[in-house]
Structure formats: C-alpha cells, structure tokens
Amino acid sequence: MRVWTLPLAAVLLSLLFSLAIAEVVIRLVIGAPMQEQFPLLEVVPDRELGFFMVPGSFHYTYQVPVQLNDLGFRGPQVSAEKPVGEVRLLALGDSHVYGQGVADEDLMTTRLESLLQQANPSCRIRVINLGVRGYSINQEAALIKNLAPRLAGQRVLFFPYLNDFDPVDIGRRFRYHHYFDRYVFDLTDKAEGDALAKWQWRQIFRHSALLMWGHDMVELYRSRDHLENRILQGVKDEEVVAIRQKVGGHLQELARWSDAYGLPVTVIPVPAAPQLVRDFPNELYQSFFREWAERLNWHYADPLPVMRQQSKQLGRLPVLPYDGHYDAHGQKALAVAVAEHLGQGGFSCPEEAVR
C-alpha cells in the first residue's frame, strides 16, 4: 500500500504547489477577483424601456456602494426645475456610463463635469449620468423620449458600445418579467431559491483568480465567432449586414426624439478593450457610428487615440480584472478624450449660463 501512497501524495503535493504558484502569478499579473455584495442592483419591469433601475435605491457594484438618485440613476440629485443658467449635458449609455465597479467620484461623468468646469469657470455645467446596465440603443432612445422634457438638457453625449449590435428585445424582456414588482438584474429573478443558490456558488469560484482566468479563457475561445468579434474583424456576413440595418433604425429613433426636444447629439463610441492594444483595420464598429453621425448631422468623437495613449502610459489595460469594464483609470481616460473633443469643437457656455 505504501508503494502507491507515497508517490501519490508527492504528486498531489506537487499539483497543489503548482496551482498555488499559478494562483499567485495570475493575481500579480491580472489582479484579484472582485467580490460581489448584497444588495445587488434591482430593476423594475417596464413596457417601454424593458426595465429601469429603482429610483432612490441602494445597491453594490461589486464592493462599491451605489445610492441612486430620485430619477433612478447614479450621481447627485437632479432638480425638477433646471437652475437658471445651468448647462446640462445628458450622458446616455450602458454599463460603461453607469460605471460598473467604479465609485461615484471616479465615474466618467463626474470627471468630465470637473474637467469642463475647470475649462469654463464662468459657466455652470452639469453632466447628468443616464447610464443603465444592460441598455441598448432602442432603450436609450425611449429614455430620451421620456426624460428629455424633464431634464431640459443642452446636449446628448451618446456612448454606444460594441454590444449595441445585439440589442435588447424590449417586448420580450418585459413579457418575461412583467409579473415581478422588481427583480435583481444579475439574477434576472428574485434573490431567492435556485437563483440565489447559483449566485452563492458563483461567489465561491470568484475567490480564485486561477478559476476566473480559466473561465475567461474558455469564454474568449467560445466567442471568437460571436457577432461582436466579427464586427471588430470586419466580417460582412448576412447577420452582420442585417443587424447593422436594425441598429441604424434605432439610431433614427434616437434622432427623432433628440430633434423633437432640440438636443444636439455627440456620438462617442466606447472602445472595446482589445482596441487599446492592437489595430482592427477592417472594423465595422466606430466606422458604422461615424457614418451614421454624418447622416444624422450629429457630432462624432473617437476617444480611442486618447485612451490608447493613456493605457500605454499606465502600462496595462485600464479594465476591471475578470470583468472587462473600464476601471477608474479607463473612466478618467474616456472623460479626458470627451473633454478634449468638446473643447476643440468650440464648446462654450450660453450667455445665460455665465455667472
């Protein structure tokens, strides 16, 4: 019996030692996995939007506390009546604008407001965060339709992302959840029963950088032919052509409502993280939004050059480990790029906004 026991124990110890070394190395190179914490983000089903975040509610994004304002968004309260002379820029987008895993003071919208205020000290500037996790362009168009009259903004800063080429089916989302008064966004269910048990199991795996890295590698391999990757690679197959036409229709709907409320639009495609480290010469992402911006007479800003430069200076991708969303450094770089564009575009305070 000892003939087999000792070699087996040596193999197991060697394996455990190797796994421990791999864990340490991955943590040093990529970082430690972020833990999720209750309460998680809750949303309310809505026939027109699909869902919206619960106004005034509290939740965590990973371990960062988030207190939503009375409109149901991140950032300070927004007064029902715009103060005389205040310039309001409405930042429209998904989780990149919402700021997954990022504290309020590090949000792109917070930093952008500060940068614009510094450049225009005689002006009252407010950048209102309208980012919602999981939103796509059709939902953002509906959001402008519903909120623009109340917010009295001067410009829409529209931040599309690569996953907007896979838009949310609003009707289907509402039909699937309409019987809930509210539900947890990440669970697409109440935090109870099987849904809660799955979340709890996931938290066990989130303690290991090695397991998270392995999961990401598998997902990266499986996603090599996904729609988003094909759009970055410039593949013009039937699905890509069809979805681009569909997204173009959503952009026209957004233009319809922004025009109705006299809101000029600046389109700012948020770069995909791989674009910060290598070129995609045949991409159909930024070029698509640039073409539609020209068609709709919108302003267009490409933050990729600034974000790529700042990423090089940082010496790593400014993304959350095992998540892919931009961290505080990435949010800051995006804000710098937008502020530079607005400054070059002649952004100035209206006469009535000068203090």
Residue pairs with C-beta under 8 A, 6 or more apart in sequence:
19 210
22 210
23 208
23 209
23 210
26 209
26 210
26 213
27 209
30 209
30 213
30 321
30 322
31 209
31 321
31 322
32 209
32 321
33 206
33 207
33 208
33 209
33 212
33 321
33 322
34 62
34 63
34 101
34 206
34 320
34 321
34 322
34 323
35 62
35 63
35 203
35 206
35 207
36 60
36 62
36 63
36 186
36 199
36 202
36 203
36 206
37 60
37 62
37 63
38 60
38 191
39 58
39 59
39 60
39 191
40 59
40 60
40 184
40 185
40 186
40 187
40 191
41 53
41 59
41 61
41 66
41 133
41 184
41 185
41 186
42 53
42 54
42 57
42 59
42 182
42 183
42 184
42 185
43 51
43 52
43 53
43 54
43 182
43 183
43 184
43 185
44 51
44 52
44 53
44 54
44 181
44 182
45 51
45 173
45 174
45 177
45 178
45 180
45 182
45 183
46 52
46 174
47 174
47 178
48 142
48 146
48 170
49 139
49 142
49 143
49 146
49 170
50 139
50 168
50 170
50 173
50 174
51 134
51 173
51 174
51 177
51 185
52 72
52 132
53 68
53 72
53 73
53 132
53 133
54 68
54 72
54 182
55 68
55 69
55 70
55 71
55 72
56 68
56 69
56 70
56 72
57 68
57 72
58 65
58 66
58 67
58 68
59 66
59 68
60 66
61 99
61 100
61 101
61 102
62 100
62 101
62 320
64 101
64 102
64 103
66 74
66 104
68 74
69 75
69 76
69 77
69 78
70 77
70 78
71 78
71 147
73 98
73 128
73 129
73 130
73 131
73 132
74 98
74 99
74 104
74 107
74 109
74 129
74 131
75 104
75 107
75 109
75 110
75 128
75 129
78 126
78 128
78 151
80 150
82 88
82 151
82 152
83 124
84 352
85 124
85 352
85 353
85 354
85 355
86 124
86 125
86 126
86 353
87 123
87 124
87 125
87 126
87 154
87 349
87 350
87 353
88 126
88 128
88 151
88 152
88 153
88 154
89 112
89 116
89 125
89 126
89 127
89 128
89 153
89 154
89 155
89 156
89 157
90 128
90 130
90 144
90 147
90 148
90 151
90 153
90 155
90 156
90 157
90 263
91 97
91 108
91 109
91 112
91 127
91 128
91 129
91 130
91 131
91 157
91 159
92 130
92 131
92 140
92 143
92 144
92 156
92 157
92 158
92 159
93 130
93 131
93 135
93 140
93 158
93 159
93 160
93 161
93 270
94 131
94 132
94 133
94 134
94 135
94 136
94 159
94 161
94 163
94 164
95 131
95 132
95 133
95 134
95 325
96 108
96 131
96 159
96 161
96 270
96 325
96 326
96 334
97 108
97 109
97 129
97 130
97 131
97 159
98 129
98 131
98 132
98 133
99 106
99 107
99 108
99 109
99 129
99 131
99 331
100 133
100 320
100 323
100 325
101 320
101 323
101 325
101 327
102 325
102 326
102 327
102 328
102 331
103 328
104 110
106 328
106 331
106 332
107 129
107 331
108 331
108 332
108 334
108 335
108 338
109 127
109 128
109 129
109 131
109 335
110 127
111 331
111 332
111 335
111 336
112 127
112 335
112 338
112 339
113 125
113 126
113 127
115 335
115 336
115 339
116 125
116 127
116 339
116 342
116 347
117 123
117 125
119 339
119 343
120 347
120 348
120 349
122 349
122 354
122 355
123 348
123 349
123 353
123 354
123 355
124 349
124 353
124 355
125 349
127 157
128 151
128 153
130 140
130 143
130 147
131 159
132 139
132 143
133 185
134 168
134 185
135 143
135 168
136 163
136 164
136 166
136 167
136 168
136 250
137 160
137 164
137 167
137 247
137 250
137 251
137 254
138 167
138 168
138 170
138 250
138 253
139 168
139 170
140 158
140 254
141 250
141 253
141 254
141 256
141 257
142 170
144 156
144 254
144 257
144 258
144 261
144 263
145 257
148 257
148 258
148 261
148 263
149 261
153 261
153 263
154 263
154 264
154 350
155 263
155 264
155 265
155 266
156 258
156 263
156 264
156 265
156 266
157 266
157 268
157 338
158 254
158 265
158 266
158 267
158 268
158 298
159 268
159 269
159 270
160 267
160 268
160 269
160 270
160 289
161 269
161 270
161 272
162 228
162 231
162 232
162 272
162 285
163 228
164 247
165 227
165 228
165 231
165 240
165 243
165 244
165 247
165 285
166 227
166 228
166 243
167 246
167 247
167 250
176 188
177 183
177 188
180 190
183 189
183 190
184 190
184 191
184 195
186 199
187 195
187 196
187 198
187 199
188 195
189 195
191 199
205 211
205 212
205 215
206 212
209 321
209 322
212 321
212 322
213 322
215 322
216 322
223 229
227 239
227 240
227 243
228 272
230 237
230 239
230 240
231 240
231 283
231 284
231 285
231 288
232 272
232 274
232 275
232 280
232 283
232 284
232 285
233 280
233 282
233 283
234 280
234 281
234 282
234 283
234 284
235 284
236 284
240 284
244 284
244 288
247 288
248 292
251 292
251 296
252 296
254 265
255 265
255 296
255 298
258 264
258 265
264 298
264 299
265 296
265 298
265 299
266 298
266 299
266 300
266 301
266 341
266 342
266 345
267 289
267 290
267 292
267 293
267 298
267 299
267 300
267 301
268 301
268 302
268 303
268 334
268 337
268 338
268 341
269 285
269 286
269 289
269 302
269 303
270 303
270 326
270 334
271 286
271 303
271 304
271 307
271 308
272 285
273 317
273 319
273 324
273 326
274 280
275 283
275 304
275 308
276 304
276 307
276 308
276 311
276 317
276 318
277 308
277 311
277 317
286 302
286 304
289 300
290 300
290 302
292 298
293 299
293 300
294 300
299 341
299 345
301 337
301 338
301 341
301 342
303 333
303 334
303 337
303 338
303 341
305 337
306 333
306 336
306 337
306 340
307 318
307 330
307 333
307 334
307 337
310 318
310 329
310 332
310 333
310 336
311 317
311 318
311 330
311 333
314 329
318 326
318 327
318 328
318 329
318 330
318 333
319 325
319 326
319 327
319 330
320 326
320 327
326 333
326 334
